[in-house]
């Protein structure tokens, strides 16, 4: 899969609340993943997301918590990407 690390602004460096998904060569999109801090008592989610279906993926789409959208093209063979707001 593709490891995606998002770096948000100073007030939210872990990009909590951000949504990401892959876009594919046929025009379709994968499921949306949301960056969360935790989902239960004393829990902690990882901030790096591993996205599957990389074979046909052409870009990573992000929706930042402030509503800003960005699209980052993927180079062939890439396995890890860092996206900054």
C-alpha atoms as an extended CHARMM CRD file, in Angstrom:
* protein
*
        85  EXT
         1         1  UNK       CA              0.0000000000        0.0000000000        0.0000000000  PROA      1               0.0000000000
         2         2  UNK       CA              0.8260000000        3.6750000000        0.0090000000  PROA      2               0.0000000000
         3         3  UNK       CA              1.8650000000        5.2670000000        3.3190000000  PROA      3               0.0000000000
         4         4  UNK       CA              0.3760000000        8.7730000000        3.5920000000  PROA      4               0.0000000000
         5         5  UNK       CA              1.5530000000       11.2310000000        6.2560000000  PROA      5               0.0000000000
         6         6  UNK       CA             -0.2220000000       14.5680000000        6.5230000000  PROA      6               0.0000000000
         7         7  UNK       CA              1.3300000000       17.5780000000        8.2120000000  PROA      7               0.0000000000
         8         8  UNK       CA             -1.1180000000       20.2780000000        9.1500000000  PROA      8               0.0000000000
         9         9  UNK       CA             -0.6730000000       23.8720000000       10.3050000000  PROA      9               0.0000000000
        10        10  UNK       CA              0.9650000000       24.8510000000       13.6150000000  PROA      10              0.0000000000
        11        11  UNK       CA             -2.3210000000       24.6430000000       15.5370000000  PROA      11              0.0000000000
        12        12  UNK       CA             -3.0420000000       21.1070000000       14.2050000000  PROA      12              0.0000000000
        13        13  UNK       CA              0.2660000000       19.5220000000       13.1000000000  PROA      13              0.0000000000
        14        14  UNK       CA             -1.1640000000       15.9800000000       13.0700000000  PROA      14              0.0000000000
        15        15  UNK       CA             -3.9260000000       17.0580000000       10.6480000000  PROA      15              0.0000000000
        16        16  UNK       CA             -6.6740000000       15.6250000000       12.8620000000  PROA      16              0.0000000000
        17        17  UNK       CA             -9.9930000000       15.8620000000       11.0280000000  PROA      17              0.0000000000
        18        18  UNK       CA             -8.4150000000       15.7170000000        7.5810000000  PROA      18              0.0000000000
        19        19  UNK       CA             -9.9350000000       13.3830000000        5.0090000000  PROA      19              0.0000000000
        20        20  UNK       CA             -7.9150000000       11.5610000000        2.3400000000  PROA      20              0.0000000000
        21        21  UNK       CA             -8.6860000000        9.2170000000       -0.5330000000  PROA      21              0.0000000000
        22        22  UNK       CA             -7.0220000000        7.8460000000       -3.6380000000  PROA      22              0.0000000000
        23        23  UNK       CA             -8.1160000000        8.7510000000       -7.1600000000  PROA      23              0.0000000000
        24        24  UNK       CA             -7.7080000000        6.1070000000       -9.8540000000  PROA      24              0.0000000000
        25        25  UNK       CA             -6.8910000000        6.2050000000      -13.5650000000  PROA      25              0.0000000000
        26        26  UNK       CA            -10.4630000000        5.2730000000      -14.5500000000  PROA      26              0.0000000000
        27        27  UNK       CA            -11.8960000000        8.3600000000      -12.7800000000  PROA      27              0.0000000000
        28        28  UNK       CA            -13.1640000000        6.5650000000       -9.6820000000  PROA      28              0.0000000000
        29        29  UNK       CA            -12.1460000000        7.2100000000       -6.0750000000  PROA      29              0.0000000000
        30        30  UNK       CA            -11.3770000000        4.9930000000       -3.1210000000  PROA      30              0.0000000000
        31        31  UNK       CA            -13.0220000000        5.2510000000        0.2760000000  PROA      31              0.0000000000
        32        32  UNK       CA            -12.4110000000        8.3370000000        2.3920000000  PROA      32              0.0000000000
        33        33  UNK       CA            -10.2180000000        7.9590000000        5.4560000000  PROA      33              0.0000000000
        34        34  UNK       CA            -10.3780000000       10.5130000000        8.2670000000  PROA      34              0.0000000000
        35        35  UNK       CA             -7.4280000000       11.2500000000       10.5460000000  PROA      35              0.0000000000
        36        36  UNK       CA             -8.5750000000       10.7790000000       14.1380000000  PROA      36              0.0000000000
        37        37  UNK       CA             -6.8200000000       11.2110000000       17.4790000000  PROA      37              0.0000000000
        38        38  UNK       CA             -8.4700000000        8.2200000000       19.1420000000  PROA      38              0.0000000000
        39        39  UNK       CA            -11.6650000000        6.2390000000       19.1850000000  PROA      39              0.0000000000
        40        40  UNK       CA            -12.0760000000        5.1640000000       22.7900000000  PROA      40              0.0000000000
        41        41  UNK       CA            -10.8530000000        5.4190000000       26.3310000000  PROA      41              0.0000000000
        42        42  UNK       CA             -7.0350000000        5.5930000000       26.4380000000  PROA      42              0.0000000000
        43        43  UNK       CA             -6.7500000000        4.8410000000       22.7280000000  PROA      43              0.0000000000
        44        44  UNK       CA             -4.5140000000        6.4510000000       20.1180000000  PROA      44              0.0000000000
        45        45  UNK       CA             -4.8230000000        6.0680000000       16.3690000000  PROA      45              0.0000000000
        46        46  UNK       CA             -1.8080000000        6.1990000000       14.0850000000  PROA      46              0.0000000000
        47        47  UNK       CA             -1.4620000000        9.3670000000       12.0460000000  PROA      47              0.0000000000
        48        48  UNK       CA              0.1120000000        7.5880000000        9.0570000000  PROA      48              0.0000000000
        49        49  UNK       CA             -2.5480000000        5.9950000000        6.8420000000  PROA      49              0.0000000000
        50        50  UNK       CA             -1.7920000000        2.9950000000        4.6200000000  PROA      50              0.0000000000
        51        51  UNK       CA             -3.9480000000        3.1680000000        1.5170000000  PROA      51              0.0000000000
        52        52  UNK       CA             -4.5550000000        0.0480000000       -0.5900000000  PROA      52              0.0000000000
        53        53  UNK       CA             -5.2240000000       -0.2940000000       -4.3070000000  PROA      53              0.0000000000
        54        54  UNK       CA             -2.0750000000        1.5130000000       -5.3130000000  PROA      54              0.0000000000
        55        55  UNK       CA             -1.7510000000       -0.2670000000       -8.6850000000  PROA      55              0.0000000000
        56        56  UNK       CA             -4.1580000000        2.0730000000      -10.5120000000  PROA      56              0.0000000000
        57        57  UNK       CA             -3.9110000000        5.1470000000       -8.2470000000  PROA      57              0.0000000000
        58        58  UNK       CA             -2.9130000000        8.4150000000       -9.9300000000  PROA      58              0.0000000000
        59        59  UNK       CA             -3.2970000000       10.9160000000       -7.0760000000  PROA      59              0.0000000000
        60        60  UNK       CA             -4.1040000000       11.4860000000       -3.4130000000  PROA      60              0.0000000000
        61        61  UNK       CA             -6.9560000000       13.8870000000       -2.6650000000  PROA      61              0.0000000000
        62        62  UNK       CA             -7.1300000000       15.6560000000        0.6810000000  PROA      62              0.0000000000
        63        63  UNK       CA             -9.8150000000       17.7280000000        2.3510000000  PROA      63              0.0000000000
        64        64  UNK       CA             -8.2650000000       19.6900000000        5.2130000000  PROA      64              0.0000000000
        65        65  UNK       CA            -10.3270000000       20.5250000000        8.3300000000  PROA      65              0.0000000000
        66        66  UNK       CA            -10.6520000000       24.1470000000        7.1310000000  PROA      66              0.0000000000
        67        67  UNK       CA            -12.3150000000       22.9270000000        3.8930000000  PROA      67              0.0000000000
        68        68  UNK       CA             -9.2900000000       23.4710000000        1.6450000000  PROA      68              0.0000000000
        69        69  UNK       CA             -8.8780000000       20.7190000000       -0.9660000000  PROA      69              0.0000000000
        70        70  UNK       CA             -5.6740000000       19.5560000000       -2.5900000000  PROA      70              0.0000000000
        71        71  UNK       CA             -4.7050000000       16.9240000000       -5.1400000000  PROA      71              0.0000000000
        72        72  UNK       CA             -1.1880000000       15.4900000000       -5.1750000000  PROA      72              0.0000000000
        73        73  UNK       CA             -0.2130000000       13.3880000000       -8.2180000000  PROA      73              0.0000000000
        74        74  UNK       CA              1.5090000000       10.0770000000       -7.5510000000  PROA      74              0.0000000000
        75        75  UNK       CA              4.6850000000        9.0880000000       -9.3250000000  PROA      75              0.0000000000
        76        76  UNK       CA              4.9710000000        5.4430000000      -10.4660000000  PROA      76              0.0000000000
        77        77  UNK       CA              6.4670000000        3.1770000000       -7.8240000000  PROA      77              0.0000000000
        78        78  UNK       CA              6.0540000000        5.5860000000       -4.9110000000  PROA      78              0.0000000000
        79        79  UNK       CA              5.3570000000        3.8210000000       -1.5960000000  PROA      79              0.0000000000
        80        80  UNK       CA              5.3000000000        6.7820000000        0.8070000000  PROA      80              0.0000000000
        81        81  UNK       CA              4.1980000000       10.3880000000        0.5290000000  PROA      81              0.0000000000
        82        82  UNK       CA              4.1190000000       13.3690000000        2.8940000000  PROA      82              0.0000000000
        83        83  UNK       CA              1.5610000000       16.0950000000        2.2230000000  PROA      83              0.0000000000
        84        84  UNK       CA              1.7390000000       19.4940000000        3.9220000000  PROA      84              0.0000000000
        85        85  UNK       CA             -1.1080000000       21.9460000000        4.3140000000  PROA      85              0.0000000000
